[in-house]
């Protein structure tokens, strides 16, 4: 077989492809040389415009398009002049930095006096800039601002944050209540309360208790504080829910003293009932919780007052105003009134009591017959001749002993 190159090119088309590829490479080299020559000629013009040019921009079409025609600007009409009757336009005020002379702006400011603010545009010294700002004074609550010395002597105390939510904020130490006539009602001892609770107690004494005590003679002089703030559970039970005393939101009142030296106890039965009922209505209208005698045995000797918040503003008022005790205890019960119904039930019970001795006697006689002792009537009939009644055999001694056991 002949495998020469000439015959192979005739026989196979591979040689034709090789010749075509060589021709394409030659054409590409010629085009590259032409583009290089054109780019070199265009370099001065492109450099003058500041736009870089590359030889292959025209080859690959990356050069930006040039406008073929010159763009003509159209004439824009000017706005109409401002009419003479138009109001004058307000000129904006220049900033403070621009109005100040440069010399004053560049000159460092002198040390500011205490309580004097630094003017805008003045420079701050490094020492003053490094000094920390003074802490702001705590703002007083609306209750604290309203509870002035004309109403009560109640200095503020720091907040208390104890275990289990015990304590509170905006606390005061209520020492005395100032009446409208400038007289003071001292709390013995002073009570630690929240500001709202202290304000409610002061308003209650000034509005309700002071006029009531004035009618008794001498007016009110002091208020007996049985308990105020104490971090404890309800009724001093270990593990119970936190009491309102633990939140500084409750006050226990036992009595109030008068100017003539007398003391009015709110749970004393010897105090007139109308007076105690008047106090009851006044406290139940002002406080959300009122506990006194009759609520539980923990509040038999004092009145508990607080401002606990409940769902739907639910209020509790449990204080039984008992009647005064009689001065002399009756020795005999009172007689039965004439209009009372007849004692039918009592009559039946008396008849039953009358039949009771008879039944007891019969039972005793029957027990004697069971013990083996013959009845007198039976023994007489058995002894009579021709009697049909047979005598019963007497029980033996063993049987008697078993019965006794």
C-alpha positions, 0 to 999 in steps of 0.5 A: 500500500502506498502511504505517501503525503501526496496520496494521503492528501488526495485520499483524506480531506485533512490536508485541505483543512490544514491549508485553510487554517494557515490562511486564516492565521495569516489574515488575522495577523494582517488585520492586527498589523493594520489595526496597530498602525491605525491606532498609532496614528490616532494616539495623538488625537485621543491623548488630546481628548484625554480618552485612552485608545486601544488598537483593538477597539475598532476590531471588537467594537468597544470604542464609544459611538461618536455623534454625527451631528452637532447638538443644538441647544434650544432657547429656554424662556426666562421666568417672569419678573416678580410683581411689585405688589407681591410680599417680600420674601423672608431671607433665611438667617445666617448660621451663628458660625458665619455671623461671628468674626473669624478672629473670635471663632478661632480664639479659645474661650475663657473658662466658663463660670459655674452655672453658665452655659457655653455660647455657640461657636466658642471652643471648649478647653481640653480639661473641660471636655474631659471632665464628666458631666454632672448627674441629673437630679431625679425628677419628682413624681406628680404625687411627690410634687402634690404632697407638700409640707402644707398637707403632710410632713413626709420626707422622701426616702430611697427606694427599697428593693428586697427579696421576692418583690418586697419594697417599692419606689417613690417612698416617703416617711409619713411623720405627721398630717397638717390640717387645714387650720395648720394643726399637726396630727402625728403618726405614732410611730411614723409610717413608711408608705408609698407616696400615693398611699400616704396621700390617701391617708392624709386626705382621709384624716384631713377631710373625714376624721378631723371634722368627726373628731372636732364634734367629739371635743378638742379635735384629733391629735394623733393617729395610732399606727399599728403597722406599715411597711414590713417585708412579710407574707399575708397575716405573717404566715411563712410562705404566704403571698406577699402582703401589701405591707411588704409593698409599703402599700398598707396601713393598720390603724388601731385608734386615734387620739383627741386633744382632750387626752381621750382615745377612740378605739375603732374596734371597741364596742363601748364606742358609739355604734354610729361613730364606728359606722361613720368611720366604716363608710369613710374608709370603704369609699377611699381604700380598695381593701378594708379588713376589720373585726369579722373578716378573720381573727387576724384583724379583731383589734385593728383596721387594715387599709391598703390600695391594692389594684385588682381586676375590674377595680374589685374592692373588699370591705369586711368590717362588722360593727358589733353592738355594744355589750350589755352593762349587766349580764342577765341572770335568768332568761327572759320570759316567753312572750305571749304572742309566741306559738304553742310548744307542741314539740316541747309537749311531745318531748315531755311525754316521751320523757314521762314514759321513759321511767316505765320502759326502763322498769319493764326492761329491768324486770325482764333482765331479772327473769332472764337471769334464772330467777322465776317470776312470782306469778309463774311460781305460784301457778306452777305450785298450784295442783292441776296447773297446766303450766310447766316449770322451766328448767333453770340454767346451769352455772356454766351457762350463767358464767358464759352470759356474764362474759 
